[in-house]
Amino acid sequence: VKVKIRKRMPPEERKEQILDCARKLFAAEGYYQTQISDIQRASNVARGTVYQYFKSKDDIFTTILEDLFIKWKSALADTPHQDSEEYKSGIKFFKYKIKRSFEFFVNNPDYCSILLKIGLGLGENFDRLISNFNFQIVELAKKYIIVGIKLKRIKPDTDVELVANLIGGAFMRMAYNYGVTKKDKGPIDIDLLSERFVNTFSYGIFSEKQ
């Protein structure tokens, strides 16, 4: 009889492995359909090992949402060089940031699926985390719009609240459409997708001419 020997891993590596398996299960099966036993089997660890790192399924899901927020913010922290065309042009700077966000979600479709397919209604703590993420997207858009107005790159009469919410909602819907529902239909041209997204919004609010 062959005995399956589990590979010994450093604690942090094992924790990441469990989170990775859990994230894929939550994205594919949903929150309620995924149980600790499913995560345990997918991770190829003993049930007790899961509880060494996490108190419950809720704890695992909360950690995934918090990781999503941290990694997304890190991806957007990248800014073009001050001497570059992307930095000097409001439209190109907008495209640069949108492209970075699209790249993050296209490369991490499980996160996108969890945010938009599972969504709100899982409980107060989860709703708070997901709502906070959506709020941060809108607030980030508002910040760039306000700076753009001050720099005279964006029309001064732009409705900041309205446009920021439009950008945030449209972006997440497109990220889900291209990063999740169409991920099996061939490679995505993120540069072209970003350009089309930006062009749809830009020439209604930016003072620059096309």
N, C-alpha and C positions, 0 to 999 in steps of 0.2 A: 504494500500500500504506500503510495507516494504522499508524503506530507508536504503541504504547501507552506513554505517558510516565508514569513513576511520580512521584507527588507527593513533593517533598522535605519531610522532617519534621525537627524538632529531635531529637537523639539519644534523649532520654528519652521523647518521644512515640512514636518509632519502636519503642523497646523495649517500651513498654506495648501497642502495637498487636500486636506479635508474641506477647506473652504472652496477650493477649485472644483471639487466633485459636487459639493452642495450647490454651488452657483449654477453649474450646468443642469442639475436636477431641478432646481427651482425654476430656471428659465424654460425648461422643456415640459415639466409636469405641473408646475404651479406650486404655490405655497402649501395649500391644504393637502394636495395629493402626495407631497413629499414627506416621508417620515424619517426619523433618526435611523431606523433600521436600513432604509434605502441609502442614506448617506454613508452608513457604516460599510455596507456591502460594496458600494461604488469605490470607496476609499481603501477597501481591502484591509480594514483594521478591526480589532475587537470592539464591541459596543462600549466597553469601559474606556477605551482609548479616546473615543469621541468626547466623553464626559470629563476627561482630563484637561481638555482645552476649552470646552463650552458647557455652560450650565444646562442649555436646552436648545431646541430647534429655533426658538425665538432669538436666543443669543447668537446663533449662527447667522440667521437672516439679518439681524441688526448689524453684525460685523460686516457682512457683505455690502449692505447699504452704505455704511460709513466708509468702507474701502473705496466704493464707487465714487463717492463725493471727493475723497482725498486725491484719487488718481486722476479724476476729471479736472480738478483744480490745478493739479501739477501739469497736466497736458496743456492747459490754457495759459500757464505762467510764462511759456515761451513767447518772446516778443521779438519782432524783426529788428535788425540793427538800425540805429538812428540815421545812418547814411543811405539806407536802402529805399527803393521805390515804395515798398510795402509800408514803410514807416511814414513817408512823406505824404502819401495819398490816403485820404479817408476811406475811399472805396476799396483800395488794395489792402489797407489795414484790416478792414471789416472782413474781406475775403480770407485773409491770412488766419484770423481767429476762427472763422466758420470752418475753414478747411481743417484746422487742428482739432476742432470738436468732432467733425465728421470722421476724421481718421480714428479718433478715440473710440467712437461707437461702432464703426464698421469693423475695427480690429477687436472689439470687445462686445459682440452681439448679445451675449448673455446678460450683460448689464442693461443694455437697451431693452431687451425683452422683459426683464424683471421690472423695470420702471414703467413701461407702457402696457405690457400684457397683464401684469399682476395689478399694478396701480394701487389706488387707494381702497380703503374699506377693510384692511386687515387688522385694525386695532389702533388705538390712540398713538402708541409709540412709533409704529411703522408709518402711520399717516403723517406724523410729525416729520420724520426723516425724509419721506418722499416729497412732502409739501415744501420742506426746506430746500431740497434740491431744485424743484421747479421754481421756487422763489429766487434762488441764487442765479439761475439762468436769466430770469427777467431782470433782476437787479444788475447783473453784469451788462446786459444789453442797454439798460438805462444809463449806466455809467459811461459807456462808450458814446452813446447818443449825446449826452450832456457835454462831454468833452469835445465831441465833434461840432456841436453848436458854438461853443466858446472859441474854437479854432476856426470858425466860419467855414467848416467843411460840410456842415449839415444845415439845412434851412432853419432859420430861427423860429418859425411858426410850427415846427414839427410837434405833434402830440406825442411827447416822450412816453407816457404810460401806455398809450394805445400801440405805438410802434414796437415798443419793447415786448409787450405781450404777444403781438403778432409774430415777431421774430422767434421768441421762445417757443410758442406753440407750433409754428410751422417747422422749426428746426427739429424738434423732438419727433414730430410726425414723419418727417423725411428720413431721419436717422433710423426710425423703426422700419419704414418701408424698404429702404435700401440696405440697411444693416441686418435685418432679420428676415422679412418676408421674401426678399429677392436675393438673399445671400447665396443660394444654390444655382442661380441663373448666370453665373459667370462673374468675372472680376468687375469691380466698380471703378469707374474713372472718377476718383474723388475730386481731382482738380476741376474737371468739367462740371461735376455736380455742384461744387462750391461756387463756381463762376455763375451758373444759371440761377442758383439760389440768391446770390448777392445781387445780380442784375435785376431780378424780380422786385427786390426792395429798393435798391440803391437809387434808381433814377426817379423815384417818387419823393425821396427825402434829401438826397445829397445835392448840394449846389453845383458840384462839378458837372461838366458836360461830357456826354458819352463820346 
